[in-house]
Every structure is written in structure tokens, then in C-alpha cells.
Amino acid sequence: MSWFQSAVVYQIYPRSFADSDGDGIGDLGGVIGRLDYLAELGVDVVWLSPFYPSPQDDNGYDISDYQDVDPVFGTLEVFDELLAGLHARGMKLVIDLVVNHTSDEHPWFRDPAKRDWYWWRKTPPNDWRSFFSGPAWELDPESGEYYLHLFSRKQPDLNWENPEVREAIYSMMRWWLDRGVDGFRMDVINLISKDLATGVYFNGPRIHEFLHEMHEAVFEGRSGLLAVGEMPNVSVEEARLYTDPARREVDMVFQFEHVALDQGPDSKWDIRALELPALKRSFGRWQAGLADVGWNSLYWDNHDQPRAVSRFGDDGEHRVAAAKMLATVLHLHRGTPYVYQGEELGMTNAPFNTIEDFRDIESLNHYAEAVEGGASPDDVLLALRKMGRDNARTPMQWTSARHAGFTSGEPWIPVNPNHAAINAEAAVADPDSVFHHYRRLIELRHSLPVIARGDFTMRLPDDERVYAFTRSLDGEELLVLGNFTGDPVVVEIEGWTGAEEALIGSPGLALGPWEGKAFRR
Ligand code: ISL
């Protein structure tokens, strides 16, 4: 049993969390001011999205110096204070490791002695496309050669074939661990091994070798740390290899299968209705595949996804019930749950009106490309409103005051006007709030071994309205139910009457609109 199996992670996107200096952009000082809030919620680990020096082309996922803090976010001294403040409250800090690419303004990229640290070619060797629209090979007018960037053109991909690159990264990681951080969330880490000839960049030929080497070079001989691999396009079988403790690669992968079910196969902007049985099949396959070896991450939301209550639930009349139900269902699976800032308040998608309201490079590039290709601007906007990453990036809603108490200045992206009703101050004061529901779920994971370690059985797999599963450990059993519709529904579960101890909700197997329940025996 590893410590992280009973832990809950809280993700902070510092730009949008809390602004301490009035420049309209959240910062590390702002996070320090909210540590007691995190402690009250009861999370074990904070994952902090990038705060390093960066031209901010992709909000900090384009790093120009791995070993410092961007002045917009603070200084290394403020970082140390934040780390100490978390540790003093018994929380760990995991930082974002973005090493598939750097910024094009990183000194490595312009250093002639480090030409081979990136992928340079006289002509594009393949037709790879960037995740942010357009070709992935960019002509550099200075040298007349093309460089690879799987993300924006300001995010050139590092060449992990070069051992000097790998050693530089491992040494940077050791520097942060020596400073006291407790691990890394590794951005698109299954993209680092590429085979240009065969066109492979997901889970490439040397990926396991690189991760194992990193483990030996960085984590060996240290304990209590966390290594999370963010891995788009990873199968359960591959995830088993990545997270098998005996292989010493990473502790868990952060995978995307369930958040792709309402998207077409070729484009996230091709939005489909979510079918509940498909969601259950996906979760069920992951629960079973990592039952005896490996470990799951559990999440609905992060800084790249729309808000869960708007996407999978109901952000109108039944918002509170739906937000609680989604939390109940997710947190009682086997795996480590992640809470993305504001999810614990049931924050919703943003009412973006025009393209000017958007800030995200992915959305802006897609809009430009699609409209130029003849798509109707209104149709493109409709998709951006539903699936755009900026939905998750509107400022954290602290109070009902101006700009939701996020900043005393002008926020870098519009605050959701619903902060008048949805905010942390109101939620903490209301014992029935979504916030206190999350707090109780976190407490339950800490106190009930069946939640952290029990096995998992999907029930009613084909039911289109209700998500149902049981967990069991050493004779202790849980039943979890979630109504994914706005209508009341009564279910029958073989062997359960609903008269068992109700951990969440009232006794009985009748569910109100969007209601979630859990029973124990
Ligand atoms: O958000 C996505 C598509 O809409 C994903 O493809 C996302 O780009 C992918 O999961 C990788 O995400 C990570 O790396 C990106 C960065 O923009 C994301 O914010 C980060 O989470 C490049 O560093």
C-alpha cells in the first residue's frame, strides 16, 4: 500500500487562482494566502501548474528557464515560502514538469552548441500536425531549416535521443527535489520518444527506457514522492506497464479516454452527446485493467477540460446535486482523485460571447484556421464555448464581491458573472454545499480502507440513466449510485435493498434528479 492510494490531489492553475499584487494575474503569493482553505478541504497534495519564467504563449507550458519563477508569479523565495506553508499543514507539493518541449526563448534553443537538443531537418520528414493547428514543422528563416513543435511554434520539441538533454533534465529535477518538492506531474510525457521515420510519437520506441532511466537518476533512494505521467493516447495495457511498481517508471498515469467520449474521433471540436454506458465501459475497463498491478488517476476536470458540472451534469436548476453526484461517483472509484480548482464549488463553464473573450492559443488558432477554411464563425464559437479550455481558466470564485475577490485589478480573463451565487465564501459557510461534500468525500477516503483499496465491480453496465458500482475489501462493502438524468429514478441492485447504512444521501434505492448516494455494509 503506497501513501498516494489514500490521497487526494488538488490542482492549482496559478494564473487563475488568486492574485496578491493586483496585476490581474494570479500568483504564488495568492496561493500562500489560501493555504488554510486547502487545509480545510483536506487535500493531501497540491499539483501546481507551471510558474516558471515563460513568454506565456501557452500560459506557462512554454518554459524559458526551468529553475526559476516568472516575475509575474513571484520569486524563488516566495516559492520556498509556499512550499514551507504546505508542508507545515501536512500537504505535499507536486510541480509541473514540461520537458517534451521548451519555449523557443529558452537559451538552449538558440545555442549553436545545442543544435542537436531539438529536432532540426532540412525538409519536413513527415506531415505531423501540431495539436494547436497547422503543421508541426516550422521553417526557421535564420538557418533555413525546419524544427519540430507538436504544440505551438513557440514550443519546440526536445530531442530525447540526445543523452545530454536527458541528463540536463534529470539534474534539474534533482535540484527541485533537493529544494523540497514532493514530485512531478509530467506533461505529455509519453510523447518524448519519437520515431520520425515511422511517424510514431505516442508511446514511442524508447519511452519505457527513458522513464526507467529517469526513475533511477532522479527518484532512486528518495521516498514519499509522486510521479504522475500525463499521457494522451495511452491504452490500459500500456498504463499497466508504465505504473507497475516493479518496473520503476511512474506511479500513475493521467489518461484521457473518458474525456474523449463526447468528442469525435478526429477532433475535440466535433462534439457528441455522452452515452452513459460508454462512460461506464471506459471506467470499468481501467478499473479492471489496473486492479492488481498499477494505479489509476481519477478526474473529471483540469485546466484543459470544460467544467465537469456543465459538461457531464446540469449547471442550471440541479447544479448542486449534479456537482455532488459527479464527485461521489468519481471519488469512490479505486485510484487517486484529482480536484481542479473551483470544481469543489461546482464552478461552471463561462458565458463567453465573442472570440475576444477567449485567451487560449488552442481556441484562437482553431478559430482562425476553421473560419479561414470556410466554417461559420457562429458554429466554431458554439464548439469553443462548450469544449474550450478557457472554461476552466476563468478566475477562481472566492467571494461575491467585484471580480469574485480574485484580484483588485483587471482580471486577465473575464470572471464568470455567476460568482455572485457560486463562491468559496458562501460554500464554506453552508454545510450542505458542494465544498463540504468534497471535504466529506476526502475524509471518507482517508478513513475507509475499502475506498482506497477495495476491489471494484460495475453494476447495471447497460443502464442509460444510472451509474452504479460496488467496492469490497475484507468483508466490507460499498454501493455507489449516481443518477445522470434530471428525472427521478428507482433502481434495483441484486443483493442490496437500500436499507444499509447510508454514507451519502438518504436510505433507499430511489434517486432524485442528478442525485448520488453511497451505502455501506
Ligand atoms: O487539451 C488538449 C486538447 O484539447 C490536449 O491535447 C492537451 O494539449 C494535451 O493533453 C497536453 O496537455 C498538456 O500539454 C500542453 C498544454 O497546452 C496543456 O495545458 C497541458 O496540460 C502542452 O504543454
Residues whose N, C-alpha, C, O or C-beta is under 5 A from the ligand:
A	BS01	ISL	D58 Y61 F151 D187 V188 P232 K268 D304
